[in-house]
Amino acid sequence: MKADIHPNYRDVVFHDVTSDFKMEDGNDYPLVKVEISSASHPFYTGKHKVIDTSGRIDKFQKRYAR
């Protein structure tokens, strides 16, 4: 690899503003605010639901039934 072409990496703290979750370990790091994270995303929290509005799946299956 070429030298001096990569950015400098450093640790940051992510703050989820929707669930007010903030990972801390006692040190000072730059703060990055995010809208959604694994602490508030429905898929990761187990609140993920599939909602069939107005029977769209049933309509599709009836239309293309063999």
PyRosetta script that sets phi, psi and omega in degrees:
from pyrosetta import init, pose_from_sequence

init()
pose = pose_from_sequence("MKADIHPNYRDVVFHDVTSDFKMEDGNDYPLVKVEISSASHPFYTGKHKVIDTSGRIDKFQKRYAR")
pose.set_psi(1, 150.9)
pose.set_omega(1, 177.7)
pose.set_phi(2, -74.8)
pose.set_psi(2, 145.4)
pose.set_omega(2, 179.5)
pose.set_phi(3, -84.5)
pose.set_psi(3, 149.5)
pose.set_omega(3, 173.7)
pose.set_phi(4, 62.9)
pose.set_psi(4, 27.2)
pose.set_omega(4, 175.4)
pose.set_phi(5, -111.1)
pose.set_psi(5, -8.6)
pose.set_omega(5, -177.6)
pose.set_phi(6, -95.0)
pose.set_psi(6, 147.7)
pose.set_omega(6, 179.4)
pose.set_phi(7, -71.3)
pose.set_psi(7, 160.6)
pose.set_omega(7, 175.4)
pose.set_phi(8, -78.8)
pose.set_psi(8, 126.1)
pose.set_omega(8, 180.0)
pose.set_phi(9, -98.0)
pose.set_psi(9, 143.7)
pose.set_omega(9, 175.4)
pose.set_phi(10, -150.0)
pose.set_psi(10, 162.4)
pose.set_omega(10, -179.2)
pose.set_phi(11, -76.0)
pose.set_psi(11, 147.1)
pose.set_omega(11, 176.6)
pose.set_phi(12, -136.1)
pose.set_psi(12, 165.0)
pose.set_omega(12, 175.2)
pose.set_phi(13, -112.3)
pose.set_psi(13, 129.8)
pose.set_omega(13, 177.6)
pose.set_phi(14, -98.4)
pose.set_psi(14, 130.9)
pose.set_omega(14, 179.3)
pose.set_phi(15, -116.7)
pose.set_psi(15, 114.4)
pose.set_omega(15, 177.9)
pose.set_phi(16, -82.0)
pose.set_psi(16, 110.6)
pose.set_omega(16, -174.5)
pose.set_phi(17, -75.2)
pose.set_psi(17, -19.8)
pose.set_omega(17, -179.2)
pose.set_phi(18, -80.3)
pose.set_psi(18, -35.6)
pose.set_omega(18, -179.6)
pose.set_phi(19, -109.0)
pose.set_psi(19, 0.9)
pose.set_omega(19, -179.7)
pose.set_phi(20, 58.4)
pose.set_psi(20, 34.1)
pose.set_omega(20, 176.9)
pose.set_phi(21, -92.5)
pose.set_psi(21, 132.9)
pose.set_omega(21, -179.5)
pose.set_phi(22, -142.1)
pose.set_psi(22, 120.5)
pose.set_omega(22, 179.8)
pose.set_phi(23, -82.3)
pose.set_psi(23, 125.5)
pose.set_omega(23, 179.8)
pose.set_phi(24, -135.0)
pose.set_psi(24, 149.3)
pose.set_omega(24, 174.2)
pose.set_phi(25, -130.5)
pose.set_psi(25, 12.7)
pose.set_omega(25, 176.7)
pose.set_phi(26, 97.0)
pose.set_psi(26, -12.2)
pose.set_omega(26, 179.1)
pose.set_phi(27, -97.1)
pose.set_psi(27, 162.8)
pose.set_omega(27, 177.7)
pose.set_phi(28, -93.1)
pose.set_psi(28, 122.1)
pose.set_omega(28, 178.4)
pose.set_phi(29, -132.0)
pose.set_psi(29, 161.5)
pose.set_omega(29, 172.8)
pose.set_phi(30, -64.2)
pose.set_psi(30, 144.1)
pose.set_omega(30, -176.8)
pose.set_phi(31, -99.9)
pose.set_psi(31, 131.3)
pose.set_omega(31, 176.2)
pose.set_phi(32, -120.7)
pose.set_psi(32, 118.1)
pose.set_omega(32, 179.7)
pose.set_phi(33, -90.5)
pose.set_psi(33, 131.6)
pose.set_omega(33, 179.7)
pose.set_phi(34, -124.2)
pose.set_psi(34, 151.1)
pose.set_omega(34, -179.6)
pose.set_phi(35, -75.7)
pose.set_psi(35, -35.9)
pose.set_omega(35, -176.4)
pose.set_phi(36, -146.0)
pose.set_psi(36, 143.6)
pose.set_omega(36, 178.7)
pose.set_phi(37, -144.9)
pose.set_psi(37, -173.9)
pose.set_omega(37, 179.5)
pose.set_phi(38, -66.7)
pose.set_psi(38, -18.1)
pose.set_omega(38, 178.5)
pose.set_phi(39, -76.6)
pose.set_psi(39, -21.7)
pose.set_omega(39, -177.6)
pose.set_phi(40, -125.4)
pose.set_psi(40, -7.0)
pose.set_omega(40, -178.7)
pose.set_phi(41, -73.2)
pose.set_psi(41, 131.8)
pose.set_omega(41, -176.8)
pose.set_phi(42, -58.5)
pose.set_psi(42, -33.1)
pose.set_omega(42, -179.4)
pose.set_phi(43, -65.6)
pose.set_psi(43, -41.4)
pose.set_omega(43, -176.7)
pose.set_phi(44, -83.5)
pose.set_psi(44, -23.8)
pose.set_omega(44, 179.6)
pose.set_phi(45, -87.6)
pose.set_psi(45, -8.1)
pose.set_omega(45, 179.5)
pose.set_phi(46, 85.8)
pose.set_psi(46, 9.4)
pose.set_omega(46, 180.0)
pose.set_phi(47, -100.1)
pose.set_psi(47, 14.0)
pose.set_omega(47, -178.3)
pose.set_phi(48, -72.5)
pose.set_psi(48, 125.5)
pose.set_omega(48, -180.0)
pose.set_phi(49, -132.0)
pose.set_psi(49, 142.8)
pose.set_omega(49, 174.4)
pose.set_phi(50, -95.7)
pose.set_psi(50, 120.8)
pose.set_omega(50, -177.3)
pose.set_phi(51, -109.6)
pose.set_psi(51, 121.9)
pose.set_omega(51, 177.5)
pose.set_phi(52, -94.5)
pose.set_psi(52, 99.2)
pose.set_omega(52, -178.5)
pose.set_phi(53, -83.8)
pose.set_psi(53, 127.2)
pose.set_omega(53, 176.8)
pose.set_phi(54, 56.4)
pose.set_psi(54, 31.7)
pose.set_omega(54, 173.7)
pose.set_phi(55, 65.0)
pose.set_psi(55, 35.5)
pose.set_omega(55, -177.5)
pose.set_phi(56, -62.4)
pose.set_psi(56, -36.1)
pose.set_omega(56, 180.0)
pose.set_phi(57, -67.6)
pose.set_psi(57, -42.9)
pose.set_omega(57, 178.6)
pose.set_phi(58, -63.5)
pose.set_psi(58, -41.5)
pose.set_omega(58, 177.7)
pose.set_phi(59, -61.0)
pose.set_psi(59, -42.3)
pose.set_omega(59, 179.7)
pose.set_phi(60, -64.8)
pose.set_psi(60, -44.1)
pose.set_omega(60, -178.1)
pose.set_phi(61, -67.5)
pose.set_psi(61, -36.2)
pose.set_omega(61, 177.5)
pose.set_phi(62, -68.4)
pose.set_psi(62, -39.7)
pose.set_omega(62, -177.9)
pose.set_phi(63, -66.5)
pose.set_psi(63, -41.0)
pose.set_omega(63, -175.3)
pose.set_phi(64, -107.8)
pose.set_psi(64, 21.1)
pose.set_omega(64, 177.3)
pose.set_phi(65, -71.2)
pose.set_psi(65, 145.6)
pose.set_omega(65, -179.6)
pose.set_phi(66, -108.1)
pose.dump_pdb("model.pdb")
